[in-house]
Amino acid sequence: MAGFGSTGPDPQQPCPCGGSSVGASYGRCCRPLHRQEQAVATAEQLMRSRYSAFALAQIDHLLRTQPSEQPVQARRRSLEASCRKLRWRGLEIVATEAGGPDDLEGTVTFIAHYSAGAERGTLRECSRFAREGGRPDGAWLYLEALELSG
């Protein structure tokens, strides 16, 4: 799997997140965010880049974009195990609230499709994002999953 000791995902492959435009390549979509060559502009863009990071085992991006009190090595091992176990098969953005370039907070509701061996499933989540330090120039961070009603 890409991300574990390889040279990394092929930048020409379609981006796992579906991209901001249909058929966007990984190299033009999430790769610059994973490599810190470009700053994340919106909460939705961070959501998409985190989905792609899970799909492509880009662990450093996942660690960098979610604050935690847990030791980094324990988080890394947990994320690596998750990336090995699940194959992410598609992302649907259902709704966004705030989280634009000029916002300090926002939410993104999504459905992510996955498989684990022969089992297939979906993850439905409303994720909360905020700017680091509550500053307009702060990096976007994933904070938590909010409970979905209904």
ABEGO torsion letter per residue (X at the ends): XBGBGBAEBBAABBBAAGEABBGBBAAABAAAAAAGABBBABAAAAAAAAAAAAAAGBAAAAAAABBBABBAAAAAAAAAAAAAABBBAEBBBABBBEGBAABABBBBBBBBBBBBEABBBBBBBBBBBBBBGGBAABBBBBABBBBBBX
